[in-house]
């Protein structure tokens, strides 16, 4: 039917993106802000559920009333839950419990499934879904080995946007997604540089804590001796906050905005130039590692995320890696589109719906 649509929900730290999609694409969207002054009343992220629900419901009800839309499905961004294979998942009680309890990680994306479930009941739907949760992890067995038996390499990444970028590259190269090999670098507040092979992420740095380049505010891979000294000299929460929120550009230059860093360089700031050069160098080095891990079979390199809006940076990065594989830039992120497409692939029978936690 022409007026059928789905609701797509993507919670961020201080906003919630919500949209209506049909098979042709986005019909309408809104980015609903949540000021920090309002969020600070909530002790845990899950406590924000009634507050965020009330905010987005106003937009949803108005659009439906004005456009006579029939909602046939709801898909929310999946959060940090048990490690799962990629795909479209039915949001069940176990998924909701793990997202609500945040036992695997406290993150705004955990609200995606909780909001979808609450709206499902209000729209009279039997089920709701999520696509490629944050904790999607299908690293190859060799990639999981860390060098210390009790530590397993993890792959928390910007899975939605990474896989969506790989799908875009598959269309450009006219190869089936499940037969493709690409290296995708998501450059934003966090950095995820992944080898996407055969339709799954077989290797990627942990974009939250550990491995990979430093980001605007995260530490990335660090020399172990320095990490040990910090861990023995400071409480664990303080060290975790330092590595995940107060490192990178923020620690060196006092800003998380690459545009500000480039202004500093243009004004003759040599320290800013060094830190920026180190960032580009580390990203390039990680891309090169993924090319090597593909045994040279990677068909192309995709650069995406908010930082990819900087042509100056993507040009500087290209000077390092362009000889390794074809180079493509997709500025911004396509998480909403990825959620919608994942739902419709499942809804139209192109992919099976998966049951959490799966394997």
Residue frames relative to the residue before (quaternion, step in Angstrom):
aa qw qx qy qz dx dy dz
X 1.0000 0.0000 0.0000 0.0000 0.00 0.00 0.00
X 0.5851 -0.6400 0.3753 0.3273 3.54 -1.01 0.83
X 0.7479 0.4026 -0.2273 0.4763 3.61 1.02 -0.71
X 0.4353 0.6796 -0.4765 0.3486 3.60 1.21 0.32
X 0.0952 0.7864 -0.6038 0.0885 3.55 -1.06 0.78
X 0.3152 -0.7095 0.5870 0.2298 3.52 -1.34 0.21
X 0.3832 -0.6827 0.5703 0.2488 3.54 -1.29 0.43
X 0.1225 -0.7820 0.6100 0.0376 3.56 -0.91 0.99
X 0.0803 -0.8140 0.5751 -0.0160 3.58 -0.82 1.07
X 0.0415 0.7950 -0.6018 0.0639 3.55 -0.86 1.00
X 0.1433 -0.8215 0.5471 0.0726 3.62 -0.11 1.23
X 0.1284 -0.7589 0.6335 0.0791 3.54 -1.10 0.82
X 0.7520 -0.4215 0.2503 0.4407 3.55 -1.26 0.11
X 0.8227 0.1050 -0.0462 0.5567 3.63 0.96 -0.78
X 0.7489 0.2534 -0.2092 0.5755 3.59 1.17 0.50
X 0.2144 -0.7376 0.6165 0.1729 3.54 -1.33 0.23
X 0.2400 -0.7467 0.6044 0.1399 3.57 -0.75 1.07
X 0.0450 0.7854 -0.6146 0.0573 3.56 -0.90 0.93
X 0.0425 0.8201 -0.5641 0.0860 3.58 -0.94 0.85
X 0.3318 -0.6718 0.6156 0.2441 3.50 -1.41 0.26
X 0.0329 -0.7895 0.6128 -0.0088 3.56 -0.95 0.94
X 0.0799 -0.7108 0.6846 0.1404 3.50 -1.37 0.41
X 0.7582 -0.3871 0.2385 0.4673 3.60 -1.21 -0.12
X 0.6525 0.5178 -0.3196 0.4517 3.59 1.17 -0.46
X 0.7061 -0.4288 0.2707 0.4942 3.59 1.20 -0.30
X 0.7819 -0.3379 0.2490 0.4609 3.54 -1.27 -0.39
X 0.2620 -0.7550 0.5847 0.1395 3.54 -1.01 0.91
X 0.7705 -0.1451 0.1396 0.6048 3.55 0.99 -0.86
X 0.0031 -0.8066 0.5910 -0.0026 3.58 -1.11 0.60
X 0.0800 -0.7712 0.6288 0.0585 3.53 -1.31 0.38
X 0.2047 -0.7351 0.6312 0.1391 3.54 -1.17 0.67
X 0.1340 -0.8424 0.5214 0.0221 3.53 -0.09 1.35
X 0.3139 -0.7906 0.5037 0.1505 3.55 -0.47 1.24
X 0.1246 -0.7500 0.6460 0.0687 3.51 -1.24 0.69
X 0.2888 -0.7910 0.5088 0.1788 3.63 -0.07 1.23
X 0.5786 -0.6040 0.4250 0.3460 3.54 -1.06 0.78
X 0.5992 0.5776 -0.3558 0.4252 3.58 1.12 -0.63
X 0.6796 0.4486 -0.2807 0.5081 3.59 1.19 -0.53
X 0.6731 0.5134 -0.3025 0.4380 3.58 1.01 -0.78
X 0.6032 0.6116 -0.3647 0.3593 3.58 1.06 -0.62
X 0.5521 0.6068 -0.3982 0.4105 3.60 1.24 -0.18
X 0.6824 0.4782 -0.2781 0.4778 3.60 1.23 -0.40
X 0.4188 -0.7254 0.4919 0.2375 3.56 -0.79 1.03
X 0.7971 0.1442 -0.0504 0.5842 3.58 0.95 -0.91
X 0.6359 -0.5449 0.3839 0.3890 3.57 -1.21 0.52
X 0.6433 0.5370 -0.3325 0.4327 3.60 0.94 -0.82
X 0.5947 0.5824 -0.3584 0.4228 3.60 1.18 -0.54
X 0.6000 0.5889 -0.3491 0.4140 3.59 1.24 -0.35
X 0.4146 0.7631 -0.4404 0.2277 3.60 1.26 -0.30
X 0.7086 0.4358 -0.3088 0.4610 3.70 0.62 -0.92
X 0.6303 0.5496 -0.3234 0.4429 3.57 1.03 -0.82
X 0.7087 0.4411 -0.2713 0.4791 3.60 0.78 -0.99
X 0.6134 0.5605 -0.3498 0.4328 3.58 1.00 -0.80
X 0.6592 0.5144 -0.3078 0.4540 3.58 0.88 -0.92
X 0.6548 0.5289 -0.3063 0.4446 3.58 0.99 -0.86
X 0.7435 0.4105 -0.2461 0.4671 3.60 0.77 -0.98
X 0.5817 0.6001 -0.3776 0.3986 3.60 1.12 -0.59
X 0.5899 0.5731 -0.3678 0.4339 3.60 1.07 -0.64
X 0.6724 0.4816 -0.2893 0.4818 3.58 0.95 -0.93
X 0.6649 0.5227 -0.3083 0.4355 3.59 0.87 -0.97
X 0.6844 0.4954 -0.2925 0.4479 3.59 0.81 -0.98
X 0.6587 0.5129 -0.3183 0.4492 3.57 0.95 -0.83
X 0.6686 0.4933 -0.3167 0.4575 3.59 0.90 -0.89
X 0.6581 0.5141 -0.3160 0.4503 3.59 0.90 -0.90
X 0.6496 0.5230 -0.3120 0.4551 3.57 0.97 -0.88
X 0.7348 0.4429 -0.2377 0.4554 3.58 0.88 -0.94
X 0.7892 0.3190 -0.1485 0.5034 3.59 1.16 -0.50
X 0.3717 -0.7671 0.4586 0.2513 3.59 1.29 0.15
X 0.2357 0.8030 -0.5075 0.2051 3.55 0.94 0.94
X 0.2372 -0.7277 0.6242 0.1566 3.55 -1.12 0.75
X 0.2763 -0.7765 0.5476 0.1443 3.59 -0.58 1.17
X 0.1195 -0.8214 0.5566 0.0347 3.59 -0.62 1.16
X 0.8169 0.0259 -0.0172 0.5759 3.59 1.22 -0.11
X 0.1546 -0.7584 0.6254 0.0986 3.53 -1.29 0.47
X 0.0186 -0.7896 0.6129 -0.0259 3.55 -0.90 0.99
X 0.0902 -0.8027 0.5893 0.0167 3.55 -0.85 1.03
X 0.5800 -0.5726 0.4398 0.3771 3.54 -1.14 0.57
X 0.3735 -0.7320 0.5286 0.2127 3.56 -0.92 0.92
X 0.3658 -0.7658 0.4950 0.1861 3.55 -1.04 0.72
X 0.7093 -0.3897 0.3451 0.4753 3.52 -1.23 -0.63
X 0.1398 0.7722 -0.5955 0.1715 3.52 -0.22 1.35
X 0.7631 -0.2658 0.2196 0.5467 3.61 -1.09 -0.53
X 0.5640 -0.5721 0.4516 0.3881 3.62 -1.11 0.55
X 0.0052 -0.8112 0.5822 -0.0549 3.59 -0.79 1.05
X 0.5586 -0.5555 0.4864 0.3779 3.52 -1.33 0.22
X 0.5897 -0.5826 0.4209 0.3683 3.57 -1.21 0.43
X 0.4556 0.6735 -0.5079 0.2844 3.55 -1.23 0.49
X 0.5849 -0.5576 0.4530 0.3766 3.55 -1.35 -0.21
X 0.1482 -0.8235 0.5473 0.0203 3.54 -0.68 1.19
X 0.4323 -0.6255 0.5883 0.2753 3.50 -1.24 0.68
X 0.3374 -0.7370 0.5458 0.2125 3.60 -0.78 0.97
X 0.0378 -0.8187 0.5722 -0.0292 3.55 -0.34 1.27
X 0.7409 -0.4179 0.2781 0.4463 3.58 -1.30 0.03
X 0.6372 0.5274 -0.3405 0.4472 3.59 1.02 -0.72
X 0.6228 0.5269 -0.3341 0.4721 3.58 1.04 -0.77
X 0.6680 0.5110 -0.2965 0.4525 3.57 0.91 -0.96
X 0.6416 0.5248 -0.3265 0.4541 3.57 0.99 -0.81
X 0.6855 0.4844 -0.2914 0.4588 3.59 0.88 -0.94
X 0.6488 0.5021 -0.3195 0.4743 3.60 1.06 -0.72
X 0.6810 0.4994 -0.2886 0.4511 3.57 0.94 -0.92
X 0.7085 0.4643 -0.2636 0.4615 3.58 0.92 -0.89
X 0.2234 -0.8061 0.5097 0.2014 3.59 1.24 -0.55
X 0.2523 0.8042 -0.5059 0.1834 3.58 1.09 0.65
X 0.7125 0.4013 -0.2584 0.5143 3.59 1.20 -0.35
X 0.7785 -0.2422 0.1432 0.5610 3.58 1.26 -0.09
X 0.3431 -0.7289 0.5617 0.1883 3.57 -1.00 0.90
X 0.2232 0.7720 -0.5531 0.2197 3.57 -0.48 1.21
X 0.5937 -0.6027 0.3967 0.3562 3.58 -1.04 0.76
X 0.6057 0.5818 -0.3575 0.4086 3.59 1.07 -0.66
X 0.5162 0.6346 -0.4219 0.3910 3.61 1.20 -0.33
X 0.6233 0.5614 -0.3353 0.4289 3.59 1.17 -0.54
X 0.5091 0.6806 -0.4156 0.3238 3.60 1.18 -0.42
X 0.7035 0.4429 -0.2644 0.4889 3.57 0.87 -0.94
X 0.6406 0.5347 -0.3262 0.4442 3.59 1.04 -0.78
X 0.6592 0.4885 -0.2999 0.4867 3.59 1.01 -0.80
X 0.6387 0.5272 -0.3275 0.4549 3.59 0.97 -0.84
X 0.6622 0.5069 -0.3061 0.4591 3.58 0.94 -0.87
X 0.6575 0.5078 -0.3128 0.4604 3.60 0.93 -0.85
X 0.6844 0.4702 -0.2850 0.4789 3.58 0.97 -0.84
X 0.5532 0.6201 -0.3834 0.4031 3.59 1.10 -0.69
X 0.6860 0.4864 -0.2824 0.4616 3.56 0.84 -0.99
X 0.6776 0.5073 -0.2937 0.4441 3.58 0.98 -0.81
X 0.7265 0.3886 -0.2352 0.5157 3.59 1.16 -0.55
X 0.5191 -0.6931 0.3845 0.3199 3.58 1.27 0.29
X 0.4385 0.6857 -0.4673 0.3452 3.59 1.12 0.62
X 0.4789 -0.6889 0.4697 0.2747 3.56 -1.06 0.72
X 0.8117 0.1283 -0.0333 0.5688 3.58 1.07 -0.70
X 0.0864 -0.7383 0.6588 0.1158 3.52 -1.38 0.25
X 0.2987 -0.8017 0.5123 0.0752 3.55 -1.19 0.54
X 0.1315 -0.7380 0.6474 0.1378 3.50 -1.41 0.16
X 0.2612 -0.7671 0.5725 0.1246 3.57 -1.23 0.50
X 0.8578 -0.0739 0.0379 0.5072 3.58 -0.93 0.96
X 0.1031 -0.8293 0.5470 0.0484 3.62 0.45 1.15
X 0.6953 -0.4654 0.3476 0.4233 3.55 -1.30 0.39
X 0.7284 0.4401 -0.2358 0.4692 3.58 1.01 -0.81
X 0.2986 0.7407 -0.5384 0.2688 3.59 1.19 0.39
X 0.1413 0.7970 -0.5677 0.1502 3.57 -0.63 1.12
X 0.1574 0.7622 -0.6131 0.1358 3.53 -0.45 1.21
X 0.0786 0.8154 -0.5665 0.0895 3.55 0.86 0.94
X 0.5438 -0.5841 0.4775 0.3676 3.55 -1.14 0.60
X 0.6471 -0.5526 0.3526 0.3894 3.57 -1.12 0.62
X 0.6633 0.5065 -0.3161 0.4511 3.58 0.97 -0.79
X 0.6483 0.5327 -0.3180 0.4414 3.59 1.11 -0.67
X 0.6214 0.5685 -0.3383 0.4198 3.60 1.18 -0.46
X 0.5875 0.6043 -0.3701 0.3908 3.58 1.18 -0.49
X 0.2403 -0.8185 0.5127 0.0968 3.57 -0.73 1.08
X 0.5399 -0.5649 0.4457 0.4367 3.56 1.07 -0.75
X 0.7184 0.2601 -0.1924 0.6158 3.57 1.34 -0.25
X 0.4739 -0.7347 0.3935 0.2843 3.62 -0.40 1.18
X 0.7216 0.4405 -0.2692 0.4613 3.62 0.95 -0.74
X 0.6790 0.4115 -0.2891 0.5348 3.61 1.28 0.04
X 0.1227 -0.7886 0.6015 0.0347 3.56 -0.73 1.14
X 0.4646 -0.6681 0.5004 0.2956 3.59 -0.87 0.90
X 0.2110 -0.7839 0.5784 0.0800 3.54 -0.92 1.01
X 0.2615 -0.7922 0.5358 0.1302 3.55 -1.22 0.41
X 0.1417 0.7818 -0.5922 0.1345 3.60 0.71 0.97
X 0.1174 0.8215 -0.5335 0.1634 3.55 -0.52 1.16
X 0.5816 -0.5290 0.4697 0.4018 3.54 -1.37 -0.02
X 0.1069 -0.8809 0.4579 0.0545 3.52 0.78 1.20
X 0.6485 0.5434 -0.3332 0.4161 3.58 0.84 -0.95
X 0.7425 0.4141 -0.2389 0.4691 3.56 0.72 -1.05
X 0.6080 0.5523 -0.3532 0.4478 3.59 1.07 -0.71
X 0.7173 0.4362 -0.2661 0.4736 3.59 0.79 -0.97
X 0.6130 0.5379 -0.3527 0.4588 3.59 1.07 -0.65
X 0.6393 0.5116 -0.3208 0.4761 3.58 1.01 -0.77
X 0.6407 0.5104 -0.3248 0.4728 3.58 1.01 -0.77
X 0.6264 0.5239 -0.3388 0.4674 3.60 1.05 -0.68
X 0.6318 0.5231 -0.3303 0.4669 3.59 1.03 -0.78
X 0.6476 0.5092 -0.3114 0.4737 3.57 1.01 -0.82
X 0.6147 0.5536 -0.3456 0.4429 3.59 1.03 -0.75
X 0.6548 0.5019 -0.3101 0.4724 3.57 1.03 -0.79
X 0.6280 0.5340 -0.3348 0.4564 3.57 1.02 -0.79
X 0.7532 0.3819 -0.1973 0.4979 3.58 0.95 -0.93
X 0.3404 -0.7753 0.4671 0.2547 3.56 1.35 -0.07
X 0.4786 0.6035 -0.4823 0.4173 3.53 0.84 1.10
X 0.5586 -0.5924 0.4422 0.3761 3.61 -1.04 0.65
X 0.5773 -0.6112 0.4153 0.3475 3.58 -0.96 0.87
X 0.7065 0.4734 -0.2662 0.4537 3.59 0.92 -0.86
X 0.7024 0.3933 -0.2766 0.5249 3.59 1.28 0.06
X 0.5482 0.6574 -0.3663 0.3649 3.58 1.29 0.09
X 0.1509 -0.7511 0.6337 0.1073 3.53 -1.38 0.31
X 0.1587 0.7897 -0.5733 0.1500 3.57 -0.50 1.21
X 0.2769 -0.6910 0.6303 0.2203 3.52 -1.32 0.40
X 0.0642 -0.8026 0.5930 -0.0127 3.56 -0.75 1.11
X 0.1125 -0.7814 0.6125 0.0403 3.56 -0.92 0.99
X 0.1420 -0.7578 0.6342 0.0583 3.56 -0.64 1.19
X 0.0577 -0.8099 0.5832 -0.0249 3.56 -0.57 1.21
X 0.2849 0.7391 -0.5591 0.2449 3.55 -0.40 1.26
X 0.7991 -0.1609 0.1671 0.5546 3.55 -0.99 -0.83
X 0.7318 0.1672 -0.1244 0.6488 3.51 1.28 -0.59
X 0.3243 -0.7383 0.5618 0.1846 3.56 -1.23 0.47
X 0.0157 0.7703 -0.6371 0.0227 3.57 -0.91 0.99
X 0.0048 0.7857 -0.6176 0.0340 3.58 -0.64 1.10
X 0.0095 -0.8619 0.4959 -0.1060 3.52 -0.30 1.34
X 0.2978 -0.6628 0.6487 0.2264 3.47 -1.35 0.47
X 0.0950 -0.7896 0.6061 0.0107 3.56 -0.55 1.23
X 0.0881 0.8177 -0.5513 0.1407 3.54 -0.30 1.30
X 0.8410 0.0787 -0.0799 0.5292 3.55 -0.86 0.96
X 0.7061 -0.4834 0.2636 0.4454 3.58 1.09 0.66
X 0.7509 0.3159 -0.2266 0.5338 3.61 1.19 0.10
X 0.5174 -0.6162 0.4971 0.3248 3.52 -1.26 0.49
X 0.1293 -0.8354 0.5323 0.0464 3.59 -0.29 1.23
X 0.7835 0.0156 -0.0483 0.6193 3.58 1.26 -0.23
X 0.1740 0.7552 -0.6152 0.1449 3.55 -1.05 0.85
X 0.4996 -0.6179 0.5044 0.3379 3.55 -1.16 0.55
X 0.5069 -0.5872 0.5139 0.3662 3.58 -1.25 0.33
X 0.3047 -0.8177 0.4647 0.1500 3.56 -0.27 1.29
X 0.6805 0.4823 -0.3022 0.4614 3.61 1.21 -0.24
X 0.8096 -0.0646 0.0890 0.5765 3.58 0.72 -1.03
X 0.8490 0.1843 -0.1499 0.4720 3.54 -0.38 1.21
X 0.8385 0.1718 -0.1762 0.4862 3.52 -1.10 0.88
X 0.7661 0.3763 -0.2840 0.4368 3.51 -1.29 0.41
X 0.7027 -0.4547 0.3348 0.4328 3.59 -1.33 -0.04
X 0.5307 -0.5462 0.4988 0.4137 3.56 -1.25 0.19
X 0.2981 -0.7492 0.5699 0.1584 3.55 -1.23 0.53
X 0.7602 -0.3285 0.2358 0.5085 3.64 -1.13 -0.21
X 0.8377 0.0479 -0.0341 0.5430 3.63 1.02 -0.64
X 0.6453 0.4993 -0.3259 0.4775 3.62 1.26 0.20
X 0.5848 -0.6695 0.3627 0.2797 3.51 -1.13 0.78
X 0.2600 -0.7532 0.5586 0.2303 3.60 0.92 -0.83
X 0.7627 -0.3251 0.2581 0.4959 3.59 -1.23 -0.40
X 0.0897 -0.8146 0.5730 -0.0028 3.55 -0.99 0.90
X 0.5651 -0.5643 0.4608 0.3871 3.61 -1.17 0.46
X 0.5164 -0.6953 0.4046 0.2936 3.57 -0.72 1.08
X 0.6253 0.5563 -0.3610 0.4114 3.59 0.93 -0.79
X 0.6701 0.4932 -0.2966 0.4688 3.57 0.93 -0.87
X 0.6234 0.5346 -0.3319 0.4642 3.58 1.07 -0.77
X 0.6574 0.5182 -0.3085 0.4519 3.57 0.92 -0.91
X 0.6562 0.5142 -0.3182 0.4514 3.57 0.92 -0.86
X 0.6539 0.5025 -0.3124 0.4715 3.58 1.00 -0.81
X 0.6709 0.5216 -0.3011 0.4326 3.56 0.91 -0.96
X 0.6950 0.4555 -0.2760 0.4830 3.60 1.06 -0.68
X 0.7202 0.4524 -0.2506 0.4625 3.59 1.17 -0.44
X 0.7802 0.2585 -0.1390 0.5524 3.62 1.22 -0.34
X 0.5897 -0.5631 0.4286 0.3891 3.64 -1.15 0.44
X 0.6469 -0.5586 0.3603 0.3738 3.58 -1.11 0.69
X 0.6700 0.4909 -0.3426 0.4390 3.69 0.75 -0.84
X 0.6419 0.5296 -0.3228 0.4509 3.58 1.05 -0.75
X 0.6568 0.4962 -0.3053 0.4787 3.59 0.99 -0.82
X 0.6475 0.5250 -0.3167 0.4526 3.58 0.95 -0.90
X 0.6618 0.4996 -0.3031 0.4696 3.57 0.98 -0.87
X 0.6181 0.5488 -0.3377 0.4503 3.57 1.04 -0.79
X 0.7245 0.4549 -0.2526 0.4520 3.58 0.79 -1.05
X 0.7762 0.3855 -0.1937 0.4597 3.61 0.94 -0.84
X 0.8084 0.2676 -0.1305 0.5079 3.62 1.16 -0.45
X 0.8103 0.2847 -0.1104 0.5001 3.59 1.04 -0.69
X 0.5193 0.6087 -0.4313 0.4170 3.58 1.02 0.78
X 0.6790 0.5336 -0.3259 0.3848 3.58 -1.18 -0.52
X 0.8300 -0.1323 0.1232 0.5276 3.57 -1.09 -0.74
X 0.6172 0.5756 -0.3442 0.4115 3.58 1.00 -0.83
X 0.7008 0.4701 -0.2730 0.4619 3.57 0.89 -0.94
X 0.7215 0.4519 -0.2541 0.4589 3.58 0.91 -0.88
X 0.8452 0.2035 -0.0317 0.4932 3.56 0.87 -1.03
X 0.5030 -0.6963 0.4039 0.3147 3.59 1.24 -0.02
X 0.7248 0.3332 -0.2469 0.5502 3.60 1.19 0.37
X 0.3007 -0.7335 0.5750 0.2024 3.57 -1.23 0.49
X 0.5771 0.6012 -0.3506 0.4274 3.57 1.32 0.00
X 0.3919 -0.7387 0.5002 0.2248 3.58 -0.53 1.17
X 0.5915 0.5713 -0.3700 0.4322 3.59 1.09 -0.61
X 0.6443 0.5063 -0.3151 0.4789 3.57 1.05 -0.76
X 0.6190 0.5421 -0.3380 0.4570 3.56 1.05 -0.78
X 0.6683 0.4976 -0.3011 0.4639 3.59 0.94 -0.88
X 0.6118 0.5283 -0.3495 0.4737 3.60 1.10 -0.64
X 0.6193 0.5403 -0.3374 0.4590 3.58 1.02 -0.81
X 0.6532 0.5140 -0.3106 0.4612 3.57 0.95 -0.89
X 0.6689 0.5062 -0.2974 0.4559 3.57 0.92 -0.93
X 0.6850 0.4557 -0.2708 0.4997 3.58 1.23 -0.50
X 0.6438 -0.5886 0.2968 0.3886 3.55 1.28 0.35
X 0.4194 0.7090 -0.4691 0.3183 3.61 1.24 0.27
X 0.2875 -0.8039 0.5012 0.1409 3.58 -0.26 1.30
X 0.6108 0.5440 -0.3537 0.4536 3.58 1.09 -0.67
X 0.6437 0.5150 -0.3168 0.4691 3.58 0.94 -0.86
X 0.6355 0.5318 -0.3234 0.4568 3.58 1.01 -0.81
X 0.6585 0.5103 -0.3060 0.4607 3.58 0.96 -0.85
X 0.6799 0.4824 -0.2970 0.4656 3.59 0.86 -0.94
X 0.6341 0.5211 -0.3235 0.4709 3.59 1.00 -0.81
X 0.6570 0.5045 -0.3097 0.4669 3.59 0.89 -0.92
X 0.6436 0.5197 -0.3204 0.4615 3.58 1.03 -0.80
X 0.6248 0.5384 -0.3327 0.4572 3.59 1.04 -0.76
X 0.6687 0.4842 -0.2965 0.4800 3.59 0.83 -0.99
X 0.6353 0.5432 -0.3132 0.4508 3.58 0.99 -0.88
X 0.6955 0.4737 -0.2850 0.4589 3.59 0.85 -0.96
X 0.6262 0.5198 -0.3399 0.4714 3.60 1.02 -0.74
X 0.6591 0.5106 -0.3041 0.4609 3.58 0.92 -0.93
X 0.6496 0.5260 -0.3161 0.4487 3.57 0.96 -0.86
X 0.6616 0.4993 -0.3037 0.4699 3.60 1.02 -0.81
X 0.6111 0.5270 -0.3435 0.4805 3.59 1.08 -0.71
X 0.6516 0.5221 -0.3102 0.4544 3.56 0.95 -0.89
X 0.6271 0.5329 -0.3358 0.4581 3.58 1.04 -0.74
X 0.6603 0.4954 -0.3092 0.4723 3.59 1.01 -0.79
X 0.6009 0.5400 -0.3570 0.4689 3.59 1.08 -0.69
X 0.6569 0.5010 -0.3059 0.4732 3.58 0.96 -0.87
X 0.6541 0.5193 -0.3125 0.4525 3.58 0.99 -0.84
X 0.6497 0.4963 -0.3179 0.4801 3.60 1.18 -0.49
X 0.3787 -0.7288 0.4662 0.3288 3.57 1.35 -0.10
X 0.6922 -0.5094 0.2649 0.4372 3.53 1.07 0.84
X 0.5330 0.6576 -0.3947 0.3573 3.59 1.25 0.14
X 0.4405 0.6978 -0.4690 0.3147 3.61 1.22 -0.11
X 0.3492 -0.7755 0.4961 0.1750 3.56 -0.72 1.12
X 0.8115 -0.0591 0.0591 0.5783 3.57 1.15 -0.49
X 0.3428 -0.6956 0.5937 0.2147 3.51 -1.39 0.29
X 0.1188 -0.7928 0.5960 0.0467 3.57 -0.87 0.99
X 0.1334 -0.7778 0.6116 0.0569 3.59 -0.78 1.05
X 0.0728 0.8101 -0.5699 0.1167 3.57 -0.66 1.14
X 0.5470 0.6107 -0.4573 0.3446 3.58 -1.32 -0.02
X 0.7246 -0.4759 0.2952 0.4016 3.57 -1.30 0.31
X 0.6544 0.5228 -0.3226 0.4409 3.58 0.99 -0.79
X 0.5779 0.6045 -0.3684 0.4061 3.58 1.21 -0.47
X 0.4998 0.6265 -0.4382 0.4069 3.61 1.26 -0.03
X 0.6278 0.5258 -0.3373 0.4644 3.60 1.22 -0.42
X 0.2994 -0.7720 0.5337 0.1719 3.59 -0.32 1.24
X 0.5924 0.5742 -0.3666 0.4301 3.56 1.05 -0.69
X 0.6900 0.4668 -0.2863 0.4732 3.58 0.89 -0.89
X 0.6798 0.4810 -0.3130 0.4567 3.60 0.85 -0.88
X 0.6169 0.5228 -0.3484 0.4740 3.60 1.12 -0.58
X 0.6441 0.5124 -0.3209 0.4687 3.59 0.99 -0.82
X 0.6547 0.5060 -0.3040 0.4721 3.56 1.01 -0.82
X 0.6233 0.5574 -0.3327 0.4360 3.57 1.02 -0.83
X 0.6171 0.5663 -0.3528 0.4172 3.59 1.03 -0.73
X 0.6567 0.4915 -0.3050 0.4839 3.60 1.19 -0.46
X 0.8556 0.2688 -0.0713 0.4366 3.58 0.67 -1.12
X 0.4494 0.7327 -0.4430 0.2549 3.61 1.20 -0.23
X 0.6611 0.5080 -0.3188 0.4508 3.60 1.10 -0.58
X 0.6009 0.5910 -0.3567 0.4030 3.61 1.23 -0.27
X 0.7635 -0.1576 0.1403 0.6104 3.60 1.06 -0.78
X 0.6727 -0.4603 0.3654 0.4496 3.59 -1.26 0.23
X 0.2744 -0.7931 0.5368 0.0867 3.54 -0.97 0.96
X 0.0124 0.8036 -0.5917 0.0633 3.58 -0.76 1.10
X 0.1804 -0.7800 0.5922 0.0912 3.57 -1.05 0.77
X 0.0341 -0.7715 0.6347 -0.0280 3.56 -0.92 1.07
X 0.1966 -0.8300 0.5061 0.1276 3.64 0.22 1.21
X 0.7727 0.3319 -0.2576 0.4759 3.56 -1.15 0.65
X 0.4308 -0.6808 0.5160 0.2910 3.54 -1.24 -0.39
X 0.2921 -0.7721 0.5496 0.1283 3.56 -1.20 0.61
X 0.1793 0.8378 -0.5020 0.1182 3.57 1.08 0.70
X 0.6529 0.5082 -0.3295 0.4548 3.62 0.91 -0.82
X 0.6481 0.5130 -0.3006 0.4759 3.56 0.97 -0.90
X 0.6530 0.5202 -0.3111 0.4541 3.58 0.99 -0.86
X 0.6354 0.5190 -0.3270 0.4690 3.59 1.00 -0.80
X 0.6754 0.4971 -0.2971 0.4565 3.58 0.89 -0.94
X 0.6760 0.4917 -0.3047 0.4565 3.59 0.85 -0.92
X 0.6303 0.5373 -0.3325 0.4510 3.57 1.03 -0.78
X 0.6312 0.5263 -0.3286 0.4654 3.56 1.00 -0.80
X 0.7189 0.4582 -0.2703 0.4475 3.58 0.77 -1.01
X 0.5830 0.5476 -0.3880 0.4578 3.61 1.09 -0.53
X 0.6640 0.4781 -0.2900 0.4964 3.57 1.02 -0.80
X 0.6767 0.5220 -0.2878 0.4322 3.59 0.85 -1.02
X 0.7365 0.4024 -0.2199 0.4972 3.58 1.05 -0.79
X 0.5659 -0.6554 0.3595 0.3478 3.57 1.26 0.21
X 0.4286 0.6971 -0.4753 0.3233 3.61 1.20 0.29
X 0.7707 0.1181 -0.0734 0.6219 3.57 1.22 -0.55
X 0.4846 -0.6415 0.5056 0.3130 3.56 -1.19 0.55
X 0.4418 -0.6375 0.5498 0.3100 3.54 -1.15 0.62
X 0.2919 -0.7767 0.5406 0.1388 3.56 -0.98 0.88
X 0.3458 -0.7294 0.5583 0.1919 3.53 -1.23 0.61
X 0.3755 -0.7229 0.5400 0.2116 3.56 -0.79 1.05
X 0.5893 -0.2002 -0.7818 -0.0388 1.56 -1.96 1.58
X 0.5150 -0.6548 0.4326 0.3448 3.63 1.17 0.12
X 0.8473 -0.1090 0.0875 0.5125 3.53 -1.08 -0.86
